[in-house]
Amino acid sequence: MKTFIRRSLSAFIVILFFTAGPARAKDAQGFDQKRNQLIGYMLDKQLPAIHFSDRKMNSSLSLAAFDLYLKQLDYQKRFLLSRDVQELRSFAPHIADSLEHGAIVLPATGYDIMKERISQVEKMVDQIMAAGFDVNSDEVYETDPEKLAFVDDLNGLKDRWRKIMKGQVITRYLGLVEDRKKAKDKLPDDALWKQAKEKVAKVNKEFFLRLHQETLQDHFDRFFNSIARAFDPHTNYLPPDKKEDFDIQMRGSLEGIGALLREEDGLIKVVRIIPGSPSAKQGRLQAEDTILQVAEKGTEPVDVTDMRLSDAVRLIRGSKGSEVLLTVKKPDGIKEIIPIIRDVVQIEETFVKDTVLDSPDGGKIGYVLIPSFYRDFEKTKNGDDARNATEDTRKALDDLKKTKLEGIILDLRDDGGGSLVDAVDIAGLFVKSGPIVQVKNSYGKTRVLDDDDDKIEYSGPLVVLVNQFSASASEIVAAALQDYKRAVIVGGAHTHGKGTVQTIINLNENMPVLQFKKMEDLGALKVTIQKFYRITGGSTQYKGVVPDIILPSLFQYLKSGEKYLDYSLPWDQVGPVDFTPFSGKPIDLAMIREKSEQRRGHDEGLTIIAEEAKKAEERSKQTAVSLKLADMRQKMEEVRQERKKVGDQYRKYQEGMGDDDQSEMDGKGAKKDEVPDWKEEIKKDPYISEAKNIIIDMGK
């Protein structure tokens, strides 16, 4: 058993040290040193006691925390000098000790250094813009921060910013050239260059203004989060003003554009597009896109690089009907501006959907989409009627069974998970009673979650679609159906690999000394406390689920998944549990794989996807970009043509999902012969087309 009681006793002694003497007043920015000492001490004692891994606050964890701290401080290496990094690194081995003894110096030192460097760079930027650029000179800029080193002096820093700004100005100019093609008044090139420089100067001015607004408390909050993140990617410190961000990350906003975002190494990235949301309807914003700038229609864009997630979200969100323009960087390095009309995302749009598809051999195949494993626990607790993913899936199956089906496609692509109870119950709809998943806690105790219902809602051929963004609960369902030999799993090389469970610890409710109850809000901890395991014993953590049939994906080159995240928990296994495989018709995987591979070579959509995926991978490796005007112009045109080719043959399956209104979803008020757009869109999806062929193979 962990030594939480003994640590709490030592906590009492150290906290007495913290409180000795008169309380120090806050500074002008509201910074409270004693409050931060207490937060640091509580992290030091509570994280090792609660976290699944039982990691210790030692020198190893200190170095990991520093690595994460440095990345969030200046990931793109645009401000710090090598000597600054060396100075900060001297604190790294002592981070754990500093938390225990209340001598937290690193974030304050980092704040002072960054404040000085930001002011210096701001002056450089003005000088660089005044000097102008030679847009025809041959030079390149490395866009991958991992391949860059911190510069040695201010001259090196100035040259780095000169290249950054040169790229910004040329990109802006080329955009204005495109706009000129549609404009009535054709401005000359000189006027466009002037506009480009003015716009870039304004954007950078606003960028530095926001950087100057960073407070010492902001730096401490991110330092504390680096400590938490060193335990695993899903453990975080949540300061009071980030609780709203946590809601966005865990459930997704129901207002605005409907994109689930995360802050990663100073960048705002799209985690998932909420089905039925304005982003899904618009169709161009996708998971793994990086949002670089945000603008209201008719205004200059605001750079969100190095911006706090909460601030970026506030810029992106807005009143219903207004338009926001997002400048995004695609995973292959291409930039584009995406206009999205804000709206209220109806929760109905995130519920289970179903329809009947025509089979290639003239029959009918059922299709069920589960966007997330939702359940309103609060309403259920209060005894109120509450929709949940299990009952909606059951109703969908009942509805589909009214038609004579050759099989059913269960679509779990981009399903980030949700309710564990619904993962167990939904898997149970397709098998007889038995174990579905094993859960191990931080004490090493494993329990088995069973489906207790003997009834099988559907026993015919079943294909489960997944991708690398299928995570958590969706991986549990896919793994269970694979282990029971109940379904054929189809998708990319692997699912996400998130096999962990988190809980929220309110620090205000866990203070060890009564007199601290008057302390201002300390925030909360999101901590990993459990791990999932398949009924065969292997964890879904890290490796994810490997599909039975692997199809090409435009995103296959992405290093996306748990295995690519810093300090993710490793794969391991526990003992298997007894279960009875599905007793229906056996699945001949060898035959199905052979036939699928034969079709793949002749399927135009999948062939184009495979070809473009290779090109996208090649582009992603070409991180050193030319800053010569002619080269940038040519690159932009090449990408435009490639994207057009892909767009003509392939659209991500969510595009159009939710274009129908609520009445059409419920079958009320829609014309009898009216087919909602989302049903038309899934007919064009090459993955669904191949899934239908596999269903036919399973019936042979």
N, C-alpha and C positions, 0 to 999 in steps of 0.2 A: 504493500500500500504506500502511496506517496506521502511524503513528509509535510503535508500541508499544515498540520497543527503546530509542528515544531517551527516551521517558517513563520507562522502567524505570531508566535511568541517573540521571535527575533524582530518581527515587524514592529511590535510594540516598542521595543527598545530603541530602534533606529528612528521611529516616528517621534519619539520623545525628543530625540536630538533635533529633528526638523523643527519642532515647535518651541524649542527652548528660546526664551527671550521674546520681545515684542514682535508681533506679526508685521512683515514688511508690506508696505502699501504697494498697489499696482503702479506701473509706470504710466506714462501718458498714453501709450497704446493699449493699455489694459493688460499688460503682461504681469503675471503673478508667479514669481519664482517658486514659492513654497507649494503652490498648486501643482506645478510641473514636477517638482521633486517627489511629491506624493504619487502622481501618475506614473512616473518612472519606477518608483519603488514597487507599486502595485503590479506593473507589468513584469518586473523582475521576479516577483513571487508567484503571481497567479498564472502566468502563461506556462511555465514549466509544470505547475501542479495540475492544470486543466487540459493542456494540449495532448492530443492522441499520441504523439511521437515520444513523449517523455524526454524531450531534448533539455539539456541543461544550459543555464546562462553561464557560458564559459568563453574562453578565448576564441574557439572555433565559431560559435554563434556570433560573437562580437565582430569577427571579420566578415561574416556573411551579412550582418546588418549594415556594416560600413559599405560593402559593395552596393547594396540596394540604396543606401543613403546617398552615395556619390552619384548614382544613376539618376535619382530624382532631382538632385541638386543641379547638375549640368550634363545631362545625358548626351546632348549633341555637341558638347565640347566647344561652346561658343563664347564662354566667359572666363573660365578658370585657366590659370597658367600652370605649368607642370610643378612649379615651386609651391603653388597654392595647394595642389593635390597632395604633395609631399608633406606639407604642414598638417593638413587635415588627417592624413593617413597615420600620423603619429598618435592620434587619439584612438585608432581602431581597436588595438588589443585590449583597451581599458573600458570599452563601452559597458560591459556587464557590471564591472565594479562601480562605474559612475552612477548607474541606476540604483544600486544597493545603498551607496553612501551619499546620494543626493548631490553629487558633484558633476552635474551634467554640463559639459562645456562645449562639446562638438557642435551642436546646432547653433549656438550663439556665435562661435568662431566662423562657421560657414556663412551665417547671416552677414557678419561684418565684412568678410572677404567678398561675397557676392555683391553686397551693396556698393563697395568700392569699384569692383570690376564693371558692374552695370553702368555706373556713371561714366567710367572711362570709355566704354564701348559706345555709349550714346553719343559722346562727342566725336568719336571716330566716324560713326555713321554719317553725321552731318558733313564732316570733311570729305568722306568718300563720295557722297552724293554731289557735293560742290565740284569735285574734281572730274566727275564724269567717267565714262567707260569706253574702252575700245571693243565694240561688239563684234569686230571682225578678226580679232586676235585668236590664235589657237591656244586654248588652255582648258583644263578640265577641273572639275570639283568632285571630290569624293562625298557621296551622299549617305554612305553607311557609317554611322558614328563608331561602330565596332572596329572599323578599319582606320579610324583617325586616332592620332595621338594628341594629347593636350599640347598646345604650343608653349614655347619656352619664354617668350617675351611679348611685349605689347605690339611690336612690329609684326610678329607672326599672327597675333590676334587680329590686327588691322587688315592684313592680307586675306585672312580667312573670311572676314566680313565683307571685304571688297568682292570676293567671288560669290558669296551668298547674295549680295545686293545686285550684282551684275545679272545673275540668274533670275532674280525677281523682276528686274526691269525688262529684260528680254521677254520673259514669259508674259508679263503684262502687255508689252507692246504687241506681241503676236496675237493676244486675245483681242486687242483693239483693232488689229488688222482684220480679224474675222468679223468683228462687229461692223466694220466699215463696209463690208460687202452687202450688208442688209440696209445700211443707212442711206437716206436720200442725199444728205450733204456729205460729200466725200472729202474728209480732211486730208491734207498732205502729210507725208511721213514725219516731217519736223514737228507738226502739231501732235501727232500720235506719240512720238518719243517724249515730248514735253509732258503730255498727259500721263504717260506711263511712269515717269520719274516722280511727278507730283503725287500720284496715287500710292506708289511704293513708299515715298517719304511720309505720307500721312499714316499709312498702315504701321510703319515702324515707330512713329511718334506715339501712337496709341499703345503699341506693344510695350514700349519702355515705360509709359505712364502706368500701366498695370503692374509691371515689375517693381516699380517704386512703391506701389501700394502693398507689397508683401510685408507682413509684420513678423516680428520675432516669434510670436505665438504660432504663426503659420509654419515656420521652420521647425519649431519644436513638435508640432502635430505630425508633420511628415517624418521627422526623425523617429517618433514613437511608432509610426506605422511601419517604418523600415525594420524596427525591432520585431514587430509582430510578423511581418512578411518573411523574416528569416526562418520562422518555424514552418511555414508552407504558404503557397500562393493565395490561399483562401482564408488566412488568418490576418485580421486587420485591427488597427486601432481606429475607432470612429470618434472624432471630436464632436462636440455638440452640434455644430453647424453642418456636419457631414451625415447626420442621420437621414436627411432627405436623400442624399446621394445613395445611401445604403438601400433605401426603398427602391430607387431607380435600378440599381444593380440587381437586386433580388427579384423584383416583380415586374419592372418595366413601367414607365410612365403611361398613364392613360390619357395624357394630354400632350399637345405639341406635335412631334413628328412620328412618335412611336418607334424610337430606336433605343436599344439598350446599349449604354456606353460604359467605357472604363477608362481610367487614367493610367497610362503605362509609359514609364520613362519620359515623362514630360509631354506625352502625346495623347490626344483624345481619340480613342479607337472605338469602332462600332463592334459590339459583341454579337448582337442579334437584332433582326428586324421583326417587330411584333406583327404577326399576321393581321390583316385588315386595317392596319394603321396607314396614315398618310404616306409614310415612306414605302410601305409595301405596295400601295396603289401606284405611286409614282414609278417605282421599280428599279431605279438606278443606284440607290444607296444600298450597300451590301455589307455583310459581316466582314471584318478585317479591314475595311476602309479606314483611313486615318483622316479625321476632320482637321483641316489646316486653318480655315477662315470661316467666319459666319457673318452674314450681312442681311439686314432688312432690305426689302426691295426698294431700290432708289437711293440707297446709302452706301457708303464705303465699307468694305469688309473689315472685320476685326480679326486679327491673328490670335488663334487660341493655342498656339504652341507654347508649352510651359505654363499654360493657364490651369488653374484648379478646376476639377471636374464640375464642382458646384457652380462656378462662374460661367463655364462653358455651357452648362445646361440652361442657366438663366438666359443666356443669349439665344440659344436655340429655341427654347420654348417661347410661346407668345399666344396672342388671342386667336380664337378660331377664325379662319378665313384669311388671315394674313399670310404673306409669303416670306419664307426664309431662303436665302441662297447659301448653300454649303460648298466651299471649295475643298474637295477631298483628294487624297492621294490613294490611288488604287494599290493593291499589294505588288503589282508589277512595276510600280514607280510612276505610272501615268496620272496626271492631274486632270480633273474636270470640275466644272461648276454645276451643281445639282439644285434646281429650284423645287421647293416642296411647300404646298399649301397646308398650313397648320389646321388641325381639327381635333375634336374630342374623339379619342379612340374608344369606341364602344366595346365594352368587355365581352359582348356577345361574339365579336369577331375573333376572339381568342379561343372560343369553344370548339369542340370536336365538329368536324364536317364529314359528310359522306355523300357519295353519289354512285351511280352505276355506269360503268364504262363498256363500250363495245369491245369485244374480244377479236383478235386477228382471224380467228376461225369461225366468226359469226355468232359466237355466244355472248354471254354477259359476265363481267368481272366487277366485284365490289371494290370500292376505294374508301378508306377511312383515314382522315388526317387528324393527328393529335398534336396541336401546336405546343401544348404544355400540360403538365400533370397538375391541374388546378383543383383547389378545394377551399371553400370558405370555412375555415376552422372555427371562427368566431360565431358565425350563425349556427353551425352544427353544435357547438358547445351550449348555445342558448336554446337549443331545441327547435330552431327555425328551419324552414325548408331552404336548402342551399344546394346549388348545382355543383357537381364534381365531375372530374374526367371519367371516372368509372361508370357512373350511371349514364352519362351521355354516350360513351362508347357502347354500352350495352344496348341503348336505344337505337344507335346507328346500326348495330348488327341485326337487331330485330327487324328494323326497316329493310335492310338489304336482303335478309333471308326470305322476304316476300317474293323476290325474284329468283328464278333458278340460276344459280351462279356456278361458274367453273372454279372460282377461287376468290380470295380477298387480298388486297394490297393494304398493308398497314404502314402509313407514312409517318416516320419519326424524325425526318430530316430537320435539322435546325432546332430540334426540341431540346432546350437546355435543362429540362427536368422539372422538379417541383415536389409534389406530395409523395412521400415514400409509400404511404398506404395505398395510394392509387396505382403506383407502379406494381405493387404486389397483386392488387385486385384485378387490374387490367390483364396482366400476364395470366391470371387465373381464369379469365374468360375463355382461354383457348386450350387449357389443359384441365385434367381432373385434379382433385385436391393433392397437395404436396408442397414441398419446400420451393420457395422462389428465390430467396436471397439470404445470405448470412451477413450479420452485422457484428463487428467487434469493437468494443469500447477501449478506452485508454488503459483499463486495468487488465486487458487481455482476455476478457470474458466475451465469448461468442454466443449469440443467440440466432436462431433460425426463424425467419418470417415465412409463414405458410399461407397457402390458399386453402381455406377450409371448406370451400363450396365444391361438392362433387360434380355439379352441373357444368357442362361445356357449352358455351353459347354458340360456338362455331367450330366444327371439326374438319372442314374441307381444306383444300390447298391454301397455304398462307405464305405470302412474301412480305418481309419487313424491310422497308427502305430506311437507311441511315446515312449519315455523312460525318465529316470530322467535327461538326458543330453539334452533333447529338451527344448529350452529356447526362450524367447522373441518373435520374429515374429512367430516362429513355434507354440508357445502357443496361439497366437492370432488366427491363422487359426484353430487349434484344438478346441479352445473354441467356436468360432463362428459357426463352423459346428456342434458342440455338441448342442449349444443353439438353432440353427435352426432345430434341430432333423433331420439333413441332413445326418449324418454319424454315424457309431459306432466307438468310440475311443478305441483303444486297446493298452495296455502297462503295465508298472509297477505301483507301488502304486500312483505315482504322477510325473508330469513333474518338471523341475527345479524350476520354480517360479520366474523368472526374469521379472517383469512387470514394468520396469523403462526405461527411455530414458536419455542418457547423451549428453552433448555438450562439446566442447573444448574451453577454455578461454585462449588466449595467454596473459600472464601477461605483456609482453613487450608492448602490445597495450592498456593496462588498467592502466598504472601508472598515479596517480593523479596530479603529478607535472611535468612540462615540462622539467626541467633541468635533470631529471632522464632518459631522452631518451638516454643519453650516457652511462648508466649503462650496464654492460655485461648481456648477455642473462639470463633472470630470470626463464625461463621454462614456463610451462603451467599447467592449472587445467583441469581435466576431472570431470565434475560436473553433478549430477543427477538433471534434471530440470522438468521431467514429469513422469506421472504414467499411466499405462494402466488399463482399466476396461472393463469387458465383457458387452455386450448389456443388460444382465440381471441385471447389477449393481455391481457384485462382482469383485474385482481386481484379476488379474492373478499373482500379486506380492505375494511372500511368500508361498502361498498354491500351486500355480501352477494349472494344470488341472488334475482332477482325472478321469482316463479312465472309460468307461462304462464296459469294460471287463479287469480285472486285471490278468496278467499272472506272473508266477514266473520269477525271474531274478537272475543271478549270483551276481549282484551288489545290491540286495535289502537290504542287511544289512548295506550298506554304509550310513553314515550321509552326503549325497550329495544333495545339493539343497540350495535355498535361506534361508530356515528356519534354516539351520545349520550354516550360516555365521554370524560372529560377527557384531552386530549393523545393521542388515538388516532392511529395512523399513517394517512396519507391514502390514497385510492384512486389507483392509477396503472396503467400498462400497459407490457407488453413486446411484442416482436414475436410474431405468431401462428406456430404451427407447422403443418406439413402434416398433414392427417388426412382420412380418407374417411368421410363421413357414413354413417349406418346405411342399408343397402341394402334393408331390408324395406319393408313397406307405408308410404307417406308419411303423415304426420300432418297432417290438415286442421285447423289450429288455429283458423282463422276460424269454421268450422262448429262446432267443439267449444265455443268461447267463446260463440257465439250461443245454442246449446242450453243450456249451463250457466246463462247469465244468465236465460233464460226459466224454467228450473226453480227458480232461486233465489227468485223472487217468490212461488212457491207452496209452498215447503218450510217447514213450520211451525217446525222446529228452527232453521234458518238465519235465518228471519225474526225469531224471538225473540232470537237472538244479536245480530243487527244492531241491533234496537231497544234491547236492554239495553246494548250497547256504547256507543251514543250517550248513554244516561243515565249510564253509568259515566264517560264522558268529561266530561260536564257536572258531575258530582259532583267529579271530580278537580280541576276548575278552581275549585270553590267552597272555597277553602282557608281562608277566614275563617269560622270556625264560631261559632254562637251559644252562649253560656254560660248561657242561661236554661233552667231546668229543663223548662218546658213544651215549648220548642223542641227540646231534646235528646231528650225522650221521644218527640215526634212523629217526629223524624228516625230514631230507632232503629226505630220501628214501620214506617215507610215502607221502610226498607232490608230489614227482615225479610220483608215482603211481596214485594218485588222479587226477593230471593234465592230465595224459595220458587217464584216463577214460573219463574225460570231453572232451578232444581233439578228441577222437574217435567218439563222438556223437554230439558235438556242436561246431560250429565256429561262431564267431561274424560276423554279416552279411556283414560288410565292407571288411572282409578278401577276397582278390581276386578282390574287386572292383577296376578297373583301371588296371588290368593286361593286358587288351586289349590296343593296341596302338591307336593313334588318327584316323588312317585310318579305323580301325574296328568300332570305335564309329560312324563315319560318314557314314559307309556302303560303303566306297570306298576302293578298293584294297584288301579287304578280300575275301577269297575263299567263294564260295556260301554256302558250307556245313559246314563252320567253325563257331563254337559257342564260343563267347568270354567267358573267364573264369568267369567273374563276373556273367554272366547269369547262369552258372552252380552252383556257390556258393549260390545264393539266393534260388535255389531249395532245398538246404539242411537246410535252416533256419527254425527252428521249429515255430518261430513267424509268418513268412509268411505262413507256412503251416496251422496254426490255422486261420489266417486271411482269407485264401481261404475257409476254412470250414464255417466261419462266413458269407462270401459272399453268399454261397449256402443257409444257413439258412435264410438270409434276403430275398431271392427270393421265399421262400416257403409261 
